[in-house]
Amino acid sequence: MRNLVLAGFLFVLCSSCSSDKADININADQVRYKMAGGIGASWHAISEDTIDEAPEYKWALRYKNSRGSAWGGNPPVTNTEAWQQIFKHAGWLGFSFVRVELSARMYEPERNKFDWDNEEMLALYKILDWAEANNADVFLQQMWHNVKWNSYPGVQPLLSAPKSLEDFAEGIATLVEHLTVTKKYNCIKWVCITNEPPGGSWGSWWSMGETNPPVTPAWKEVRKALDKRNLTLPISGPDWTDLPVFDEAKIDFDEFIGAYDIHSYQGIDEKKQKIVEDWAEWARKHNKPLFLSEIGDMRLGWKDSNPGPKSFATALSNAESVLRGLNAGVSAFNRWSFTNRGDLDGQFQLIRTWDIENKKYYDKIEVEPEAFYGYGIITRFMAKHSSVVHTDTIANKAILSQTLKSDGGKITTYILNKSDTSLVVKIRMTGVDDQKLYLYRATKEEVTNPGFRMDPLKEIDLRDGKVIVLDLPAKSISTLTSFRSMHEDAARDEE
């Protein structure tokens, strides 16, 4: 409670200033759209650390991060204590949408020979068990198929597109049936059949050698295989990167998918927001959601063990991507990534599971404070399937803000100050009942303090039309919300 007193100077509350001109006007009764998902981070189940790089392959990926960093971030499944720590961190972050990643090699290493009980599949079940228990929607992502039995001659299995689309589709349908029918996971809401295929500004893992085949026939075949089993799970696609400009001429697969998703790794500014808007508008017209299924900012560093991805500067960039995405109509967000070795394509991890220097897994799982709290200030308060309500920001362009309303009526307003100076803003909310709001905040200086706690900094009595005057520190992310959570609590316990 001492934080409530110490931070009192941050706010001046106006009880009779309804006529004041506000910098941010919010109308909670005016719903722009309802999110189909929520927010989270990639959580892979892949642990196999060897890739077939035999000289027989004329076309192959022969470098350290040939799979990005979508493997090796989880401790062995036998380390129950470490996994419990990981689950606790996930609960603190409050993931409501998780991209869970796997490869076909995990479950069908040979044609029609399925393996449901190996180390990687057991890791997958652990992740899905957490999602099921915590009401998180799962975006099931097959990264690549990586099996020699269904690869093109001369093409490395990791790089190859499936030679037999029918076998490929039957494999995915069998996996979905196993997980949703046999294992009874209700948390799986979408399936994506390949990661970052050709079609965007960059693509891989879908090659015939000299050329890259189209993915549309595969989407069609997988939809057919799912339907044959009466599996209604929607496919998401195209999973293109890197924030490709929308081109209607490329969309020949709409009838086979139930959601659109793309990736963004250069941040999203005002100009790039227009690209997202174009995708979201197309998806909306076809009654489908749009997901940003991978977000990051490689401009701030990547490759090997570059610390850029875990910096607070990246957290600020990701916050801008989320806020601009909400403004554009995005229905779910997924950061790269939750567990990550950190020594493959940059330190993207939110928590430390892998000892980079000594090349072993940690027994004690600590957070990466700048990344963890810089993302948690958003994830902790974003309830699944929230409504995005009207938020009009008329302050300078350094201020971005969006407001959500949960199904339970909880209000959450995010405010990003990108500038190098503190700014004073006035916020007016209408269309709200009398209630209490709580302020949470993240700056680099605060989250790197060893004693940092994300407790409420201020409790505010909100009335319809009341103006709140807020001092925003430079380069800060602030959350004003109906959710009251102390640092030791799991996210949104009261929802």
C-alpha positions as CSV (number, residue, x, y, z in Angstrom):
1,M,0.0,0.0,0.0
2,R,3.0,2.3,0.5
3,N,3.2,2.7,-3.3
4,L,-0.3,4.2,-3.3
5,V,1.0,7.0,-1.0
6,L,4.4,7.5,-2.6
7,A,3.0,7.9,-6.1
8,G,0.2,10.3,-5.1
9,F,2.0,13.2,-6.6
10,L,1.5,11.7,-10.1
11,F,-2.1,12.5,-10.3
12,V,-4.4,15.5,-9.9
13,L,-8.0,14.4,-10.0
14,C,-10.5,17.0,-11.1
15,S,-13.9,16.4,-9.4
16,S,-15.6,19.4,-11.1
17,C,-13.7,20.0,-14.3
18,S,-16.0,18.2,-16.8
19,S,-15.8,21.2,-19.1
20,D,-12.0,20.9,-19.4
21,K,-10.7,20.0,-22.8
22,A,-9.2,16.5,-22.6
23,D,-6.2,15.1,-24.5
24,I,-7.6,11.6,-24.5
25,N,-11.4,11.1,-24.9
26,I,-12.8,7.6,-24.2
27,N,-16.4,6.5,-24.8
28,A,-16.8,3.0,-23.3
29,D,-20.3,2.7,-24.8
30,Q,-19.0,3.0,-28.3
31,V,-17.6,-0.4,-29.2
32,R,-15.4,-0.4,-32.4
33,Y,-15.0,-4.2,-32.5
34,K,-14.6,-7.3,-30.3
35,M,-11.3,-9.1,-30.2
36,A,-11.4,-12.8,-31.3
37,G,-8.4,-13.6,-29.1
38,G,-6.2,-11.7,-26.7
39,I,-2.4,-11.4,-26.1
40,G,0.5,-13.7,-25.3
41,A,3.9,-14.9,-26.5
42,S,5.2,-17.8,-28.5
43,W,5.7,-21.0,-26.5
44,H,7.4,-23.8,-28.5
45,A,7.5,-27.5,-27.7
46,I,10.4,-28.3,-30.0
47,S,13.6,-29.4,-28.2
48,E,15.5,-31.6,-30.7
49,D,18.8,-29.9,-31.2
50,T,20.1,-31.6,-34.4
51,I,19.1,-30.9,-38.0
52,D,19.8,-33.1,-41.0
53,E,22.6,-31.2,-42.9
54,A,23.8,-34.1,-45.0
55,P,25.8,-33.2,-48.1
56,E,23.3,-35.0,-50.3
57,Y,21.0,-31.9,-50.1
58,K,21.6,-29.4,-52.8
59,W,19.2,-27.0,-51.2
60,A,19.6,-26.7,-47.4
61,L,19.8,-24.4,-44.5
62,R,23.2,-25.0,-42.9
63,Y,23.5,-22.3,-40.2
64,K,23.0,-22.1,-36.4
65,N,19.6,-20.4,-36.4
66,S,18.1,-22.3,-39.4
67,R,14.9,-22.6,-37.3
68,G,15.1,-19.2,-35.9
69,S,14.8,-19.7,-32.1
70,A,11.7,-21.9,-32.1
71,W,13.4,-24.7,-30.2
72,G,15.3,-25.5,-27.1
73,G,13.8,-22.9,-24.7
74,N,12.1,-25.4,-22.4
75,P,13.8,-27.5,-19.7
76,P,13.4,-31.3,-19.8
77,V,9.9,-32.4,-19.0
78,T,11.2,-34.4,-16.0
79,N,12.2,-31.1,-14.3
80,T,8.8,-30.6,-12.8
81,E,10.0,-27.8,-10.5
82,A,11.3,-25.7,-13.4
83,W,8.1,-26.2,-15.3
84,Q,6.0,-25.1,-12.3
85,Q,8.1,-21.9,-12.2
86,I,7.5,-21.3,-15.9
87,F,3.7,-21.8,-15.4
88,K,3.7,-19.3,-12.5
89,H,5.4,-16.7,-14.7
90,A,2.9,-17.4,-17.5
91,G,0.1,-16.9,-15.0
92,W,1.6,-13.6,-13.8
93,L,1.7,-12.3,-17.4
94,G,-1.9,-13.5,-17.9
95,F,-1.5,-14.8,-21.4
96,S,-4.9,-15.0,-23.0
97,F,-3.7,-16.0,-26.5
98,V,-0.7,-18.3,-27.0
99,R,1.0,-19.4,-30.2
100,V,2.1,-23.0,-29.4
101,E,4.7,-24.2,-31.9
102,L,5.6,-27.7,-33.1
103,S,6.9,-29.6,-36.1
104,A,5.5,-32.6,-37.9
105,R,8.7,-34.6,-37.0
106,M,7.5,-34.5,-33.4
107,Y,4.4,-36.6,-34.1
108,E,4.8,-38.3,-37.5
109,P,8.5,-39.1,-38.0
110,E,7.6,-41.8,-40.6
111,R,4.6,-41.9,-42.8
112,N,1.5,-43.0,-40.9
113,K,3.6,-43.8,-37.8
114,F,2.6,-41.5,-35.1
115,D,4.5,-40.9,-31.8
116,W,2.4,-39.3,-29.1
117,D,4.6,-39.9,-26.1
118,N,8.1,-38.6,-26.8
119,E,9.8,-35.7,-24.9
120,E,8.6,-33.0,-27.3
121,M,5.0,-34.2,-27.3
122,L,5.0,-34.4,-23.5
123,A,6.2,-30.8,-23.5
124,L,3.4,-29.9,-25.8
125,Y,0.9,-31.4,-23.4
126,K,2.3,-29.5,-20.5
127,I,1.8,-26.2,-22.4
128,L,-1.7,-27.1,-23.5
129,D,-2.5,-28.2,-20.0
130,W,-1.5,-24.7,-18.7
131,A,-3.6,-23.1,-21.5
132,E,-6.6,-25.2,-20.7
133,A,-6.4,-24.5,-16.9
134,N,-5.9,-20.8,-17.5
135,N,-8.6,-20.1,-20.1
136,A,-6.0,-19.1,-22.7
137,D,-6.8,-19.5,-26.4
138,V,-4.2,-21.5,-28.3
139,F,-3.1,-20.7,-31.8
140,L,-1.5,-24.1,-32.8
141,Q,1.4,-23.5,-35.1
142,Q,3.2,-26.1,-37.2
143,M,6.5,-24.4,-37.9
144,W,7.7,-26.8,-40.6
145,H,7.2,-30.5,-41.3
146,N,11.0,-31.5,-41.3
147,V,10.5,-35.1,-42.3
148,K,12.6,-36.9,-44.9
149,W,9.8,-39.2,-46.0
150,N,7.8,-36.4,-47.4
151,S,10.5,-34.1,-48.8
152,Y,11.5,-33.3,-52.3
153,P,14.6,-35.0,-53.7
154,G,17.7,-33.0,-53.0
155,V,16.0,-30.6,-50.6
156,Q,16.8,-30.7,-46.9
157,P,13.7,-31.9,-44.9
158,L,13.7,-28.7,-42.8
159,L,13.6,-26.5,-45.9
160,S,11.4,-28.7,-48.1
161,A,7.7,-28.2,-48.8
162,P,5.7,-31.4,-48.5
163,K,6.0,-33.6,-51.6
164,S,2.6,-35.2,-50.9
165,L,0.0,-32.7,-49.9
166,E,-2.4,-35.4,-49.1
167,D,-0.1,-37.1,-46.6
168,F,0.8,-33.7,-45.2
169,A,-2.8,-32.8,-44.6
170,E,-3.7,-36.2,-43.2
171,G,-0.9,-35.8,-40.7
172,I,-2.1,-32.4,-39.5
173,A,-5.7,-33.7,-39.3
174,T,-4.6,-36.7,-37.3
175,L,-2.7,-34.4,-34.9
176,V,-5.7,-32.1,-34.5
177,E,-8.0,-35.1,-33.9
178,H,-5.6,-36.5,-31.3
179,L,-5.4,-33.2,-29.4
180,T,-9.0,-32.0,-29.6
181,V,-10.9,-35.4,-29.6
182,T,-8.6,-37.9,-27.9
183,K,-6.9,-35.5,-25.5
184,K,-10.0,-33.3,-25.3
185,Y,-8.2,-29.9,-25.4
186,N,-10.8,-27.2,-25.8
187,C,-8.2,-24.4,-25.7
188,I,-7.1,-25.0,-29.3
189,K,-9.0,-22.4,-31.4
190,W,-6.9,-22.2,-34.6
191,V,-4.3,-24.1,-36.5
192,C,-1.6,-22.7,-38.8
193,I,0.1,-25.2,-41.1
194,T,3.4,-23.6,-41.8
195,N,5.6,-20.7,-40.5
196,E,6.5,-17.7,-42.7
197,P,6.1,-19.3,-46.1
198,P,7.0,-17.5,-49.3
199,G,4.5,-14.8,-50.2
200,G,5.5,-11.9,-48.0
201,S,8.7,-9.9,-48.2
202,W,10.6,-12.9,-46.9
203,G,9.8,-16.6,-46.7
204,S,11.3,-20.0,-46.1
205,W,10.7,-23.7,-45.1
206,W,8.5,-24.3,-48.1
207,S,10.8,-25.2,-51.0
208,M,10.9,-27.6,-54.0
209,G,14.6,-26.6,-54.6
210,E,14.7,-24.4,-57.6
211,T,11.3,-22.9,-56.9
212,N,8.8,-22.5,-54.1
213,P,5.4,-24.1,-54.6
214,P,2.2,-22.2,-53.7
215,V,0.7,-22.8,-50.3
216,T,-2.9,-22.5,-51.4
217,P,-3.2,-26.2,-52.4
218,A,-2.0,-27.2,-49.0
219,W,-4.5,-25.0,-47.2
220,K,-7.2,-26.5,-49.4
221,E,-6.0,-30.1,-48.7
222,V,-5.8,-29.5,-44.9
223,R,-9.3,-28.0,-44.8
224,K,-10.5,-31.1,-46.7
225,A,-8.8,-33.5,-44.3
226,L,-10.2,-31.7,-41.3
227,D,-13.7,-31.7,-42.7
228,K,-13.5,-35.4,-43.5
229,R,-13.1,-36.0,-39.7
230,N,-15.8,-33.4,-38.8
231,L,-13.1,-31.2,-37.2
232,T,-14.3,-27.6,-37.4
233,L,-11.1,-26.1,-36.2
234,P,-10.4,-23.1,-38.4
235,I,-7.1,-22.7,-40.3
236,S,-5.2,-19.4,-40.0
237,G,-3.0,-17.9,-42.7
238,P,-1.0,-16.8,-44.5
239,D,1.5,-16.2,-41.7
240,W,3.6,-14.1,-44.0
241,T,6.4,-11.8,-42.9
242,D,7.5,-9.0,-42.6
243,L,4.4,-6.9,-42.4
244,P,3.7,-7.4,-46.2
245,V,1.7,-4.8,-48.0
246,F,-1.8,-6.2,-48.6
247,D,-2.3,-7.3,-52.2
248,E,-5.8,-8.7,-52.9
249,A,-4.4,-10.4,-56.0
250,K,-2.4,-12.8,-53.8
251,I,-5.4,-13.8,-51.7
252,D,-6.6,-17.0,-53.5
253,F,-7.1,-19.0,-50.3
254,D,-9.9,-17.1,-48.4
255,E,-12.4,-20.0,-48.7
256,F,-10.0,-22.4,-46.9
257,I,-9.1,-20.3,-43.8
258,G,-11.0,-18.9,-40.9
259,A,-8.6,-16.2,-39.8
260,Y,-5.8,-14.1,-41.2
261,D,-2.4,-13.7,-39.6
262,I,0.8,-11.9,-40.4
263,H,4.1,-11.1,-38.7
264,S,5.9,-7.8,-37.9
265,Y,9.5,-7.4,-37.0
266,Q,10.4,-3.8,-37.8
267,G,8.0,-2.0,-35.4
268,I,4.7,-0.4,-36.5
269,D,4.7,3.3,-36.9
270,E,2.0,5.5,-38.4
271,K,2.8,4.5,-42.0
272,K,3.0,0.8,-41.2
273,Q,-0.3,1.0,-39.3
274,K,-1.9,1.6,-42.7
275,I,-0.7,-1.8,-43.9
276,V,-2.3,-3.4,-40.8
277,E,-5.5,-1.5,-41.4
278,D,-5.7,-2.8,-45.0
279,W,-5.3,-6.4,-43.8
280,A,-7.8,-5.9,-41.0
281,E,-10.3,-4.3,-43.3
282,W,-10.1,-7.2,-45.8
283,A,-10.4,-9.7,-42.9
284,R,-13.4,-7.8,-41.5
285,K,-15.2,-7.8,-44.8
286,H,-14.8,-11.5,-45.0
287,N,-16.0,-12.0,-41.4
288,K,-12.6,-13.2,-40.2
289,P,-10.3,-11.8,-37.5
290,L,-6.7,-10.6,-38.1
291,F,-3.9,-11.6,-35.8
292,L,-0.4,-10.3,-35.5
293,S,0.9,-13.7,-34.7
294,E,4.5,-12.6,-34.3
295,I,5.7,-9.2,-33.2
296,G,9.2,-7.9,-32.4
297,D,11.6,-5.2,-33.5
298,M,14.8,-6.5,-35.1
299,R,15.9,-2.9,-35.8
300,L,16.9,-2.9,-32.1
301,G,19.1,-6.0,-32.5
302,W,18.9,-9.7,-33.2
303,K,21.1,-12.7,-34.1
304,D,23.2,-14.8,-31.8
305,S,22.9,-13.5,-28.2
306,N,22.2,-9.9,-29.1
307,P,20.4,-8.3,-26.0
308,G,18.3,-5.9,-28.1
309,P,15.1,-8.0,-28.1
310,K,15.0,-8.1,-24.3
311,S,15.6,-4.3,-23.9
312,F,13.0,-1.8,-22.6
313,A,13.4,0.0,-26.0
314,T,12.0,-3.1,-27.6
315,A,9.2,-3.2,-25.0
316,L,8.3,0.4,-25.9
317,S,8.3,-0.6,-29.6
318,N,6.1,-3.6,-29.0
319,A,3.7,-1.5,-27.0
320,E,3.4,0.8,-30.0
321,S,2.8,-2.2,-32.2
322,V,0.0,-3.4,-29.9
323,L,-1.7,0.0,-29.6
324,R,-1.5,0.8,-33.3
325,G,-2.7,-2.8,-33.9
326,L,-5.7,-2.2,-31.7
327,N,-6.4,1.1,-33.6
328,A,-6.2,-0.8,-36.9
329,G,-8.5,-3.7,-35.9
330,V,-6.2,-6.5,-34.8
331,S,-7.9,-9.3,-32.8
332,A,-4.9,-10.9,-31.1
333,F,-1.2,-10.3,-30.5
334,N,1.7,-12.7,-30.0
335,R,5.2,-11.6,-29.0
336,W,8.3,-13.6,-30.0
337,S,8.8,-15.3,-27.5
338,F,8.1,-16.6,-24.0
339,T,10.7,-19.3,-23.5
340,N,13.8,-18.9,-25.7
341,R,17.4,-20.0,-25.5
342,G,18.5,-16.4,-26.3
343,D,21.7,-17.5,-28.2
344,L,20.2,-18.3,-31.6
345,D,18.7,-15.2,-33.1
346,G,18.8,-12.8,-30.2
347,Q,17.6,-12.6,-26.6
348,F,13.9,-12.7,-27.3
349,Q,13.1,-14.5,-24.0
350,L,10.7,-13.1,-21.4
351,I,12.1,-15.5,-18.8
352,R,15.6,-17.1,-18.4
353,T,15.4,-20.9,-18.9
354,W,18.8,-21.3,-20.6
355,D,22.2,-20.5,-19.3
356,I,23.8,-19.0,-22.4
357,E,27.3,-19.0,-21.0
358,N,27.4,-22.5,-19.6
359,K,25.0,-24.1,-22.2
360,K,22.6,-25.7,-19.7
361,Y,19.1,-25.2,-18.4
362,Y,18.6,-23.1,-15.2
363,D,16.9,-24.8,-12.2
364,K,15.7,-21.4,-11.0
365,I,13.7,-19.5,-13.6
366,E,14.1,-15.8,-13.4
367,V,12.4,-13.0,-15.4
368,E,14.1,-10.7,-17.9
369,P,12.9,-7.6,-16.1
370,E,12.8,-5.1,-19.0
371,A,11.1,-7.5,-21.4
372,F,8.9,-9.2,-18.8
373,Y,7.5,-6.2,-17.1
374,G,7.6,-4.1,-20.3
375,Y,5.2,-6.6,-21.8
376,G,3.4,-7.6,-18.7
377,I,2.2,-4.0,-18.1
378,I,0.0,-4.8,-21.2
379,T,-0.7,-8.6,-21.0
380,R,-1.7,-8.6,-17.3
381,F,-4.7,-6.4,-17.9
382,M,-5.9,-7.5,-21.4
383,A,-8.8,-10.0,-20.9
384,K,-9.6,-12.4,-23.7
385,H,-12.2,-11.3,-26.2
386,S,-12.2,-7.7,-24.9
387,S,-14.1,-5.0,-26.8
388,V,-12.0,-2.2,-28.3
389,V,-13.9,1.0,-27.5
390,H,-13.7,4.5,-29.0
391,T,-10.5,6.3,-27.9
392,D,-9.6,9.6,-29.4
393,T,-6.1,10.9,-28.7
394,I,-5.6,14.5,-29.6
395,A,-2.4,15.1,-27.7
396,N,1.0,15.2,-29.6
397,K,2.1,12.2,-31.6
398,A,4.3,11.0,-28.9
399,I,1.2,9.8,-27.0
400,L,-0.7,6.6,-28.1
401,S,-3.7,5.2,-26.2
402,Q,-6.3,2.6,-26.6
403,T,-9.1,1.4,-24.3
404,L,-10.6,-2.1,-23.8
405,K,-13.7,-3.3,-22.0
406,S,-13.8,-6.9,-20.9
407,D,-16.8,-9.2,-21.1
408,G,-17.1,-8.6,-17.3
409,G,-17.2,-4.8,-17.8
410,K,-13.7,-4.1,-16.7
411,I,-12.1,-1.0,-18.3
412,T,-8.4,-0.9,-19.3
413,T,-6.7,2.1,-20.8
414,Y,-3.2,1.8,-22.1
415,I,-1.1,5.0,-22.5
416,L,2.3,5.1,-24.2
417,N,4.6,8.1,-23.9
418,K,7.3,7.6,-26.6
419,S,8.9,11.0,-26.0
420,D,12.1,11.8,-24.1
421,T,10.3,14.2,-21.8
422,S,7.5,13.8,-19.2
423,L,4.1,14.9,-20.5
424,V,0.9,15.9,-18.7
425,V,-2.4,14.6,-20.3
426,K,-6.0,14.9,-19.4
427,I,-8.2,11.9,-19.8
428,R,-12.0,11.9,-19.9
429,M,-14.1,8.7,-19.9
430,T,-17.8,8.6,-20.7
431,G,-20.2,5.7,-20.9
432,V,-18.9,4.3,-17.6
433,D,-20.5,3.5,-14.3
434,D,-19.0,4.8,-11.1
435,Q,-16.1,2.6,-10.2
436,K,-12.5,2.5,-9.0
437,L,-9.5,2.6,-11.4
438,Y,-6.0,1.7,-10.6
439,L,-2.8,3.0,-12.1
440,Y,0.2,0.7,-13.1
441,R,3.3,1.9,-14.9
442,A,6.6,0.7,-16.4
443,T,9.7,2.7,-17.1
444,K,13.2,1.3,-17.6
445,E,14.4,2.8,-14.4
446,E,11.6,1.3,-12.4
447,V,11.5,-2.2,-13.8
448,T,15.3,-2.7,-13.5
449,N,15.1,-1.8,-9.8
450,P,15.7,-5.1,-7.9
451,G,12.7,-4.2,-5.6
452,F,10.3,-3.5,-8.4
453,R,6.7,-4.4,-7.8
454,M,3.8,-3.9,-10.2
455,D,1.4,-2.8,-7.5
456,P,-1.3,-0.1,-8.1
457,L,0.4,3.3,-7.9
458,K,-2.9,5.1,-7.4
459,E,-6.6,4.4,-6.7
460,I,-9.0,6.7,-8.5
461,D,-12.8,7.1,-8.1
462,L,-14.1,7.3,-11.6
463,R,-17.4,9.0,-12.5
464,D,-18.9,9.4,-16.0
465,G,-17.3,12.4,-17.7
466,K,-14.8,13.0,-15.0
467,V,-11.3,14.3,-16.1
468,I,-8.2,12.7,-14.8
469,V,-4.9,14.6,-15.1
470,L,-1.9,12.3,-15.4
471,D,1.8,13.0,-15.5
472,L,3.4,10.5,-17.9
473,P,7.1,9.9,-17.4
474,A,9.3,9.9,-20.5
475,K,9.4,6.7,-22.4
476,S,6.8,5.0,-20.2
477,I,3.9,2.6,-20.5
478,S,1.0,3.3,-18.2
479,T,-2.2,1.2,-17.6
480,L,-5.3,2.6,-16.0
481,T,-7.7,-0.2,-15.3
482,S,-10.6,-1.6,-13.2
483,F,-8.4,-4.7,-12.5
484,R,-6.8,-4.5,-9.1
485,S,-3.8,-6.8,-8.9
486,M,-1.0,-6.8,-6.4
487,H,2.4,-7.9,-7.6
488,E,2.2,-11.4,-6.1
489,D,-1.2,-12.1,-7.7
490,A,-1.8,-14.0,-10.9
491,A,-3.2,-11.7,-13.6
492,R,-6.9,-10.8,-13.5
493,D,-7.8,-13.0,-10.6
494,E,-11.1,-11.2,-10.2
495,E,-12.3,-11.6,-13.9
